[in-house]
Amino acid sequence: IPIPDIKVNGSDGPITLYQNDTLTITVSLNNNGITDNADWWLAAQTPFGLYFYTFSGWVPYQVPAYQGPLFYLDNYEVLSRPVLGLEEGTYTLYFGVDTDMDGDITWDSAYYDLILVTIESGTTEEARIGSLE
């Protein structure tokens, strides 16, 4: 079976990031030799809704990031941006493939991984000082 993996800042999570941090999302796929056509999905459940990644940016409607055959993908950096400006709260990021290539998520043929990311106000230094008090 295909084995997708999503990481934030090199971690499988859960992870907490602060306003002075950078958010880096990487995905990988061990296709285990399977080359079937598939919908490739990258989605984010955010405090302000569900978004899907496209090569043109994040959109608030369901659309696969890519449609085509499965292949071995090694640590592809999808996004790297400052956390500054992201709303505080919990984000759940999903990366997966669905071997029923129809533009819809077909859970019976979907393989996915997820990571929980908490965005906090303040900085890493403020959080470290707070934990020492």
N, C-alpha and C positions, 0 to 999 in steps of 0.2 A: 504494500500500500504506500501511497505518497506520504511523506512526513514533512509538513511545513513547520517553520520555526520563525517566531518574531521576537526581536529583542529591542529594548530601549537602553541606550548607552551601554551596550554589551551585556545587559542583565536580562534574565528571564522573568525578573520581577517577583513580587510586587516592588515598585520603586517609587520613591518620593523625590520630586524635583522642586527647586526653588527658583525665584524670579531671576537670579543671576546665573542659573545653569543653562546648558544647551540641551535640547531634546533631539536625540538622533535615533531614528527608527531604521533597523536593518531587518531584512527578511531573507530566508533561505529555504530551499526545497530540495529534499532528497527524494527524487522521483522513483528510486529503486528500479530503474530500467523501464518504467511505464511511460509511454509516449502518447497516450490517448489525448484527444482534444479535451480542453477543459476551460471553464470560467475561472479566472484568477481573481480573488477578492482581497481587498484591504479595506477594512471598515473601522470606524471609531465611534463608540458610544460616548458622547461628551455631555457635560452639564447643560448644553444648549442644543442637544439633538443628535441624531444618527447621521454620520457622514461617510461617504465612500470615496476612496482615492482613485483619481484618474491621472493620466500623465499631464493633463491640463490643470490639475488642482483638485481640491476636495469639493464634493458636491453633496447636497442634502437629499439625494434620491439614489435608489438602488441601481448601480451600474458596475459591471465587472471592470477591474483595472486593466485586464488583458484577456483576450480570448485566443486560444491556440494550443498547440501540443504541450504536454508536460515536458520539462527538461530539468536537468540538474542546475540549480541556481545556488551560488555560494555567496552568502553575505552581501546582498545588494542593498546599498544605502538608498532608502526611499526618500528620506527627509532629514535635514539637519537644520535646526533653527533655534534662536534664543527662546527660552521659556517666557521671557518678559512679554507681557501682554496677553498671555493665555489665561483664561478664566480659571480661578481656583476651583478645585473639586476633583472628582475621580473620573478618569478616562479609562475605558476598556478598549484596547486595540486588538483587532482580529486580523489574522492573515490565513488564507486558506485557498484550496482549490476544490472545484466541483466538476466531476468528470461527466456530468450531464450538461454539455455546453449549449445552454439555451438562454443565457442572460438573466436567469432567475437563480436564487440560491435553492438548490435541491438538497435538502439535508441528508437524504438517504445515500447520496453519492459525494458528500462533502467531507473533506479532511481539513482540520484547521487547528491553529494554535492561538492563544490569547495572552495578553499581559495587562496587568492593572498598573496604572500610573496615577499617582496623586500629585496634583499641582498645589503648592502652598504659597502663601504670600511670604514676603520677607526674603532673606538671603540664606545661603548655606551657613554662613558665619553666625547669623542671628540664631538660627536653629541650634547650632552647636553650643553657643553660649547659653541658650535657654535650657538645653538638656543638662548643663553643668550646674545650674542654679538649684 
